[in-house]
Amino acid sequence: MSITSDLQRWIMEMERFCAYQERSPNEIHLKLSRKGLLEGQIEAVIKHLTSHNFINEQRFVEAYVQGKFKIKGWGKNKIKAGLKTHRIPEHLIQAGLSQLETNDQDKRLADWFAKKKHTLRDEPEGPKKTAKIVRFLLSKGYEMSAILELVRLS
């Protein structure tokens, strides 16, 4: 098997990998490096996938932001951290996060707050219970200022 046919096989496999879900170039790079491809081969595959629109960082960011917010209920901080692990440029991260509506974020934060408060209903009111709620909401990726405002109002 020649190098070109081997590379073609990897291109076809990565096309299938990208066809059913948005992928970042970093995901492709990690997958191919684990399979033992050389850096030049990996770059050639990524270049092919990009030029044939199988991967597109902007499209990936949009799908990631919407999916993590709507399905998992993550806040901006957690979404941003996730995008950074994919090595997405800061300007694309900011553009993606700007799509999120403040009202939707506030509603989701209030929903998480109510859910956590309900799970702690048997615990006595006080700073310990409040700290648990705050830690939970921070772990979901919401901003401390918004959390404290919500806690203060309740």
C-alpha positions in Angstrom: 0.0 0.0 0.0 1.5 3.3 -1.0 1.6 6.4 1.2 -1.0 8.2 -1.0 -3.6 5.3 -0.8 -3.0 5.1 2.9 -3.5 8.8 3.3 -6.6 8.5 1.1 -8.0 5.8 3.4 -7.5 8.2 6.4 -9.2 11.0 4.5 -12.2 8.9 3.7 -12.4 7.7 7.3 -12.2 11.2 8.7 -14.9 12.4 6.2 -17.2 9.7 7.6 -16.2 10.8 11.2 -17.1 14.4 10.4 -20.2 13.7 8.4 -22.5 12.8 11.4 -21.3 15.4 13.9 -19.5 18.7 13.8 -15.9 18.3 14.7 -13.0 20.7 15.5 -9.7 20.5 13.7 -8.2 19.6 17.1 -10.4 16.5 17.4 -9.2 15.3 14.0 -5.6 16.1 15.0 -5.9 14.1 18.2 -7.6 11.2 16.6 -5.1 10.9 13.8 -2.1 11.3 16.1 -3.4 8.5 18.3 -3.6 6.4 15.1 0.1 7.1 14.5 0.0 9.4 11.5 2.8 11.9 11.1 2.3 15.6 11.5 2.5 16.3 7.8 -0.1 13.6 7.0 -2.4 15.0 9.7 -2.1 18.5 8.3 -2.9 17.1 4.8 -6.0 15.4 6.1 -7.2 18.5 8.0 -6.5 20.7 4.9 -8.6 18.4 2.7 -11.4 18.3 5.3 -11.4 22.0 5.6 -11.3 22.7 1.8 -14.2 20.2 1.3 -16.2 21.8 4.1 -16.2 18.7 6.3 -14.8 20.8 9.2 -15.4 24.5 9.8 -14.4 26.1 13.1 -17.1 28.7 13.0 -19.8 26.1 12.4 -18.4 23.9 15.1 -18.5 26.8 17.6 -22.1 27.6 16.8 -23.1 23.9 17.2 -21.1 23.5 20.4 -22.4 26.6 22.0 -26.1 25.9 21.2 -25.8 22.2 22.1 -24.1 22.7 25.4 -26.4 25.5 26.4 -29.7 24.1 25.2 -29.1 20.4 26.0 -26.7 20.4 28.9 -27.7 23.8 30.4 -24.1 25.0 30.7 -23.2 28.6 31.4 -20.9 30.8 29.4 -17.8 30.0 31.5 -18.1 26.2 31.1 -18.8 26.6 27.4 -15.8 28.9 26.9 -13.5 26.4 28.8 -14.8 23.6 26.6 -14.1 25.5 23.4 -10.6 26.3 24.7 -9.9 22.6 25.1 -10.7 22.3 21.4 -8.1 25.1 20.7 -10.6 27.4 19.1 -9.4 31.0 18.6 -10.7 33.6 21.1 -12.5 35.7 18.5 -14.6 32.7 17.4 -15.3 31.8 21.0 -16.5 35.4 21.7 -18.6 35.4 18.5 -20.2 32.0 19.5 -21.0 33.1 23.1 -22.5 36.4 21.8 -25.3 34.3 20.3 -26.6 33.4 23.7 -29.5 35.5 24.9 -29.2 37.0 28.4 -32.8 36.2 29.2 -32.3 32.5 28.2 -29.2 32.4 30.4 -31.0 34.0 33.4 -33.9 31.6 33.0 -31.6 28.5 32.8 -29.7 29.8 35.9 -33.0 30.2 37.8 -34.1 26.7 36.8 -30.8 25.2 38.0 -31.1 27.2 41.2 -34.6 25.9 41.9 -33.6 22.4 41.1 -30.6 22.4 43.4 -32.6 24.2 46.2 -35.3 21.4 45.9 -32.7 18.7 46.2 -31.4 20.4 49.4 -34.9 20.9 50.8 -34.2 18.9 53.9 -31.1 20.8 54.8 -31.5 23.8 57.2 -31.3 27.3 55.7 -28.0 29.0 56.2 -24.6 29.7 54.8 -23.7 26.0 54.3 -26.8 25.4 52.1 -26.1 28.6 50.2 -22.5 27.6 49.6 -23.6 24.3 48.2 -26.0 26.0 45.8 -23.3 28.5 44.7 -20.7 25.8 44.1 -23.2 23.8 42.1 -24.1 26.8 39.9 -20.4 27.7 39.4 -19.8 24.1 38.3 -22.5 24.6 35.7 -20.4 27.5 34.3 -22.5 30.5 35.4 -20.9 33.8 36.5 -20.5 34.5 40.2 -22.1 37.9 39.9 -25.3 36.4 38.4 -25.4 33.6 41.0 -25.0 36.0 43.9 -27.7 38.2 42.6 -30.1 35.3 42.3 -29.2 34.0 45.8 -29.6 37.5 47.2 -33.1 37.8 45.6 -34.4 34.5 46.9 
